[in-house]
Amino acid sequence: MTELFVHNTNVPQPIKLSDGKPGYLSVKREGNHFRYFFKFEAHEHHDFWYDAPALPNDLVIKVASIDGPESFRIKLIN
């Protein structure tokens, strides 16, 4: 499982992955919630999004892709 280290704010930001790869989080307001779009530069990880009023700490997201399943854990940092 790959951990994503995300600052606890609802703003676009670069993120770090536990395997050392870089990524980027885009945040867009959609009505009464946010769409968090995770994009990765490394081809080993597949982009995904998550819709919620706030991004919860320790959330595990399972992503199905053509390369097989992958799990991510969100770790909020200050």
DOKE-128641 format. One record per atom (N, C-alpha, C): x, y, z. Coordinates in nm, 4 decimals, m for minus. Example, Ala and Ser with C-alpha at 12.3 -4.5 7.8 and 13.67 -1.06 7.14 Angstrom:
2
node c1->1.3190 c2->m0.5690 c3->0.7800
node c1->1.2300 c2->m0.4500 c3->0.7800
node c1->1.3200 c2->m0.3300 c3->0.7800
node c1->1.2850 c2->m0.2250 c3->0.7080
node c1->1.3670 c2->m0.1060 c3->0.7140
node c1->1.2900 c2->0.0030 c3->0.7870
! end
This chain:
78
node c1->0.0852 c2->m0.1178 c3->0.0000
node c1->0.0000 c2->0.0000 c3->0.0000
node c1->0.0894 c2->0.1236 c3->0.0000
node c1->0.0552 c2->0.2170 c3->m0.0858
node c1->0.1312 c2->0.3411 c3->m0.0970
node c1->0.0633 c2->0.4491 c3->m0.0134
node c1->0.1398 c2->0.5182 c3->0.0695
node c1->0.0853 c2->0.6285 c3->0.1480
node c1->0.1070 c2->0.7589 c3->0.0735
node c1->0.0053 c2->0.8453 c3->0.0774
node c1->0.0108 c2->0.9776 c3->0.0159
node c1->0.0124 c2->1.0805 c3->0.1280
node c1->0.1152 c2->1.1627 c3->0.1326
node c1->0.1292 c2->1.2635 c3->0.2368
node c1->0.0746 c2->1.3953 c3->0.1839
node c1->m0.0377 c2->1.4400 c3->0.2430
node c1->m0.1140 c2->1.5544 c3->0.1940
node c1->m0.1278 c2->1.6570 c3->0.3061
node c1->m0.1031 c2->1.7860 c3->0.2749
node c1->m0.1272 c2->1.8911 c3->0.3732
node c1->m0.2770 c2->1.9032 c3->0.3987
node c1->m0.3131 c2->1.9273 c3->0.5224
node c1->m0.4528 c2->1.9297 c3->0.5650
node c1->m0.5187 c2->2.0626 c3->0.5258
node c1->m0.5245 c2->2.0914 c3->0.3962
node c1->m0.5902 c2->2.2101 c3->0.3427
node c1->m0.6619 c2->2.1720 c3->0.2137
node c1->m0.7609 c2->2.2491 c3->0.1757
node c1->m0.8346 c2->2.2235 c3->0.0521
node c1->m0.7828 c2->2.3111 c3->m0.0609
node c1->m0.6521 c2->2.3054 c3->m0.0833
node c1->m0.5908 c2->2.3822 c3->m0.1913
node c1->m0.5049 c2->2.2877 c3->m0.2754
node c1->m0.4868 c2->2.3180 c3->m0.4037
node c1->m0.3971 c2->2.2370 c3->m0.4871
node c1->m0.2558 c2->2.2377 c3->m0.4280
node c1->m0.1872 c2->2.1235 c3->m0.4391
node c1->m0.0562 c2->2.1118 c3->m0.3760
node c1->0.0220 c2->1.9939 c3->m0.4322
node c1->0.1559 c2->2.0041 c3->m0.4312
node c1->0.2367 c2->1.8858 c3->m0.4616
node c1->0.2269 c2->1.7900 c3->m0.3438
node c1->0.2314 c2->1.6613 c3->m0.3723
node c1->0.2252 c2->1.5614 c3->m0.2652
node c1->0.3436 c2->1.4666 c3->m0.2795
node c1->0.3763 c2->1.4006 c3->m0.1696
node c1->0.4823 c2->1.3010 c3->m0.1691
node c1->0.4211 c2->1.1650 c3->m0.1424
node c1->0.4776 c2->1.0646 c3->m0.2043
node c1->0.4345 c2->0.9280 c3->m0.1852
node c1->0.5370 c2->0.8540 c3->m0.1009
node c1->0.4921 c2->0.7511 c3->m0.0305
node c1->0.5816 c2->0.6765 c3->0.0573
node c1->0.6922 c2->0.6053 c3->m0.0204
node c1->0.6742 c2->0.5835 c3->m0.1503
node c1->0.7794 c2->0.5197 c3->m0.2296
node c1->0.8751 c2->0.6218 c3->m0.2912
node c1->0.8605 c2->0.7494 c3->m0.2522
node c1->0.9506 c2->0.8533 c3->m0.2980
node c1->0.9097 c2->0.9215 c3->m0.4274
node c1->0.8043 c2->0.8750 c3->m0.4908
node c1->0.7589 c2->0.9335 c3->m0.6166
node c1->0.6815 c2->1.0625 c3->m0.5886
node c1->0.6834 c2->1.1585 c3->m0.6836
node c1->0.6071 c2->1.2819 c3->m0.6672
node c1->0.4654 c2->1.2682 c3->m0.7230
node c1->0.3796 c2->1.3566 c3->m0.6766
node c1->0.2432 c2->1.3635 c3->m0.7271
node c1->0.1883 c2->1.5027 c3->m0.7074
node c1->0.0647 c2->1.5225 c3->m0.7514
node c1->0.0013 c2->1.6531 c3->m0.7375
node c1->m0.1457 c2->1.6322 c3->m0.7050
node c1->m0.1961 c2->1.7125 c3->m0.6129
node c1->m0.3372 c2->1.7094 c3->m0.5749
node c1->m0.4045 c2->1.8364 c3->m0.6242
node c1->m0.5060 c2->1.8197 c3->m0.7072
node c1->m0.5920 c2->1.9309 c3->m0.7491
node c1->m0.7197 c2->1.9228 c3->m0.6677
node c1->m0.7739 c2->2.0377 c3->m0.6305
node c1->m0.8959 c2->2.0421 c3->m0.5502
node c1->m0.9948 c2->2.1344 c3->m0.6183
node c1->m1.1171 c2->2.0845 c3->m0.6363
node c1->m1.2211 c2->2.1646 c3->m0.7012
node c1->m1.3499 c2->2.1543 c3->m0.6209
node c1->m1.4118 c2->2.2684 c3->m0.5929
node c1->m1.5397 c2->2.2719 c3->m0.5212
node c1->m1.6482 c2->2.2243 c3->m0.6153
node c1->m1.7307 c2->2.1287 c3->m0.5701
node c1->m1.8413 c2->2.0741 c3->m0.6484
node c1->m1.9658 c2->2.0747 c3->m0.5591
node c1->m2.0388 c2->2.1847 c3->m0.5594
node c1->m2.1581 c2->2.1943 c3->m0.4744
node c1->m2.1204 c2->2.1960 c3->m0.3280
node c1->m2.1683 c2->2.0945 c3->m0.2528
node c1->m2.1424 c2->2.0906 c3->m0.1086
node c1->m2.0243 c2->2.0000 c3->m0.0721
node c1->m1.9435 c2->1.9640 c3->m0.1707
node c1->m1.8251 c2->1.8830 c3->m0.1420
node c1->m1.7101 c2->1.9251 c3->m0.2336
node c1->m1.5971 c2->1.8611 c3->m0.2162
node c1->m1.4788 c2->1.8863 c3->m0.2977
node c1->m1.4482 c2->1.7625 c3->m0.3802
node c1->m1.3916 c2->1.7834 c3->m0.4970
node c1->m1.3347 c2->1.6731 c3->m0.5750
node c1->m1.1831 c2->1.6840 c3->m0.5611
node c1->m1.1237 c2->1.5798 c3->m0.5031
node c1->m0.9789 c2->1.5710 c3->m0.4849
node c1->m0.9251 c2->1.4820 c3->m0.5967
node c1->m0.8453 c2->1.5404 c3->m0.6850
node c1->m0.7913 c2->1.4664 c3->m0.7985
node c1->m0.6419 c2->1.4451 c3->m0.7780
node c1->m0.6032 c2->1.3196 c3->m0.7667
node c1->m0.4646 c2->1.2819 c3->m0.7432
node c1->m0.4005 c2->1.2418 c3->m0.8752
node c1->m0.2928 c2->1.3105 c3->m0.9110
node c1->m0.2217 c2->1.2836 c3->m1.0366
node c1->m0.0772 c2->1.2501 c3->m1.0042
node c1->m0.0262 c2->1.1458 c3->m1.0693
node c1->0.1084 c2->1.0969 c3->m1.0422
node c1->0.1942 c2->1.1024 c3->m1.1677
node c1->0.3191 c2->1.1454 c3->m1.1503
node c1->0.4124 c2->1.1520 c3->m1.2618
node c1->0.4655 c2->1.0136 c3->m1.2985
node c1->0.4794 c2->0.9276 c3->m1.2001
node c1->0.5310 c2->0.7930 c3->m1.2244
node c1->0.4222 c2->0.7057 c3->m1.2862
node c1->0.4613 c2->0.6260 c3->m1.3818
node c1->0.3638 c2->0.5405 c3->m1.4499
node c1->0.3229 c2->0.4190 c3->m1.3666
node c1->0.3901 c2->0.3961 c3->m1.2540
node c1->0.3524 c2->0.2828 c3->m1.1685
node c1->0.2211 c2->0.3072 c3->m1.0955
node c1->0.1819 c2->0.4342 c3->m1.0819
node c1->0.0610 c2->0.4686 c3->m1.0085
node c1->m0.0420 c2->0.5292 c3->m1.1037
node c1->m0.1666 c2->0.4961 c3->m1.0795
node c1->m0.2741 c2->0.5460 c3->m1.1639
node c1->m0.3463 c2->0.6613 c3->m1.0969
node c1->m0.3778 c2->0.7640 c3->m1.1740
node c1->m0.4504 c2->0.8804 c3->m1.1234
node c1->m0.5890 c2->0.8374 c3->m1.0759
node c1->m0.6431 c2->0.9105 c3->m0.9789
node c1->m0.7796 c2->0.8848 c3->m0.9319
node c1->m0.8345 c2->1.0099 c3->m0.8670
node c1->m0.9646 c2->1.0106 c3->m0.8405
node c1->m1.0249 c2->1.1209 c3->m0.7675
node c1->m1.1102 c2->1.0649 c3->m0.6550
node c1->m1.1395 c2->1.1555 c3->m0.5598
node c1->m1.2221 c2->1.1204 c3->m0.4438
node c1->m1.3097 c2->1.2401 c3->m0.4136
node c1->m1.4408 c2->1.2184 c3->m0.3981
node c1->m1.5366 c2->1.3243 c3->m0.3669
node c1->m1.5778 c2->1.3155 c3->m0.2204
node c1->m1.5676 c2->1.4285 c3->m0.1486
node c1->m1.6060 c2->1.4315 c3->m0.0070
node c1->m1.6112 c2->1.5762 c3->0.0409
node c1->m1.6827 c2->1.6024 c3->0.1525
node c1->m1.6829 c2->1.7362 c3->0.2119
node c1->m1.5439 c2->1.7754 c3->0.2626
node c1->m1.4654 c2->1.6768 c3->0.3059
node c1->m1.3279 c2->1.6987 c3->0.3521
node c1->m1.2511 c2->1.5690 c3->0.3295
node c1->m1.1214 c2->1.5801 c3->0.3157
node c1->m1.0369 c2->1.4626 c3->0.2956
node c1->m1.0036 c2->1.4020 c3->0.4318
node c1->m1.0484 c2->1.2790 c3->0.4590
node c1->m1.0226 c2->1.2204 c3->0.5910
node c1->m0.8829 c2->1.1598 c3->0.6030
node c1->m0.8269 c2->1.1667 c3->0.7225
node c1->m0.6979 c2->1.1053 c3->0.7515
node c1->m0.7132 c2->0.9540 c3->0.7556
node c1->m0.6127 c2->0.8827 c3->0.7094
node c1->m0.6062 c2->0.7356 c3->0.7096
node c1->m0.7102 c2->0.6700 c3->0.6183
node c1->m0.7663 c2->0.7447 c3->0.5278
node c1->m0.8588 c2->0.6887 c3->0.4300
node c1->m0.7821 c2->0.5962 c3->0.3364
node c1->m0.8352 c2->0.4767 c3->0.3112
node c1->m0.7760 c2->0.3841 c3->0.2156
node c1->m0.8639 c2->0.3839 c3->0.0908
node c1->m0.7999 c2->0.4098 c3->m0.0228
node c1->m0.8696 c2->0.4120 c3->m0.1512
node c1->m0.8110 c2->0.3018 c3->m0.2366
node c1->m0.8983 c2->0.2172 c3->m0.2903
node c1->m0.8560 c2->0.1090 c3->m0.3788
node c1->m0.8862 c2->0.1502 c3->m0.5213
node c1->m0.7850 c2->0.1442 c3->m0.6060
node c1->m0.7970 c2->0.1852 c3->m0.7453
node c1->m0.7816 c2->0.0621 c3->m0.8329
node c1->m0.8799 c2->0.0377 c3->m0.9190
node c1->m0.8728 c2->m0.0715 c3->m1.0160
node c1->m0.8228 c2->m0.0138 c3->m1.1475
node c1->m0.7257 c2->m0.0801 c3->m1.2070
node c1->m0.6716 c2->m0.0330 c3->m1.3344
node c1->m0.6401 c2->m0.1517 c3->m1.4239
node c1->m0.5999 c2->m0.1226 c3->m1.5434
node c1->m0.5630 c2->m0.2273 c3->m1.6372
node c1->m0.4417 c2->m0.3069 c3->m1.5882
node c1->m0.3609 c2->m0.2450 c3->m1.5019
node c1->m0.2434 c2->m0.3110 c3->m1.4452
node c1->m0.2741 c2->m0.3882 c3->m1.3175
node c1->m0.3992 c2->m0.3864 c3->m1.2739
node c1->m0.4375 c2->m0.4554 c3->m1.1523
node c1->m0.4722 c2->m0.3585 c3->m1.0414
node c1->m0.5178 c2->m0.4094 c3->m0.9256
node c1->m0.5591 c2->m0.3225 c3->m0.8153
node c1->m0.4400 c2->m0.2586 c3->m0.7447
node c1->m0.4658 c2->m0.1396 c3->m0.6914
node c1->m0.3650 c2->m0.0665 c3->m0.6144
node c1->m0.4371 c2->0.0025 c3->m0.4986
node c1->m0.3727 c2->0.0082 c3->m0.3827
node c1->m0.4303 c2->0.0741 c3->m0.2655
node c1->m0.3452 c2->0.1924 c3->m0.2229
node c1->m0.4145 c2->0.2995 c3->m0.1834
node c1->m0.3494 c2->0.4204 c3->m0.1345
node c1->m0.4064 c2->0.4543 c3->0.0023
node c1->m0.3208 c2->0.5007 c3->0.0936
node c1->m0.3667 c2->0.5501 c3->0.2243
node c1->m0.3329 c2->0.6989 c3->0.2306
node c1->m0.4336 c2->0.7816 c3->0.2625
node c1->m0.4157 c2->0.9250 c3->0.2761
node c1->m0.3654 c2->0.9538 c3->0.4177
node c1->m0.2526 c2->1.0234 c3->0.4261
node c1->m0.1983 c2->1.0662 c3->0.5549
node c1->m0.1944 c2->1.2183 c3->0.5545
node c1->m0.2779 c2->1.2808 c3->0.6381
node c1->m0.2816 c2->1.4263 c3->0.6462
node c1->m0.1683 c2->1.4757 c3->0.7348
node c1->m0.0996 c2->1.5816 c3->0.6873
node c1->0.0074 c2->1.6436 c3->0.7634
node c1->m0.0230 c2->1.7926 c3->0.7796
node c1->0.0336 c2->1.8544 c3->0.8813
node c1->0.0109 c2->1.9967 c3->0.9045
node c1->0.1154 c2->2.0810 c3->0.8355
! end
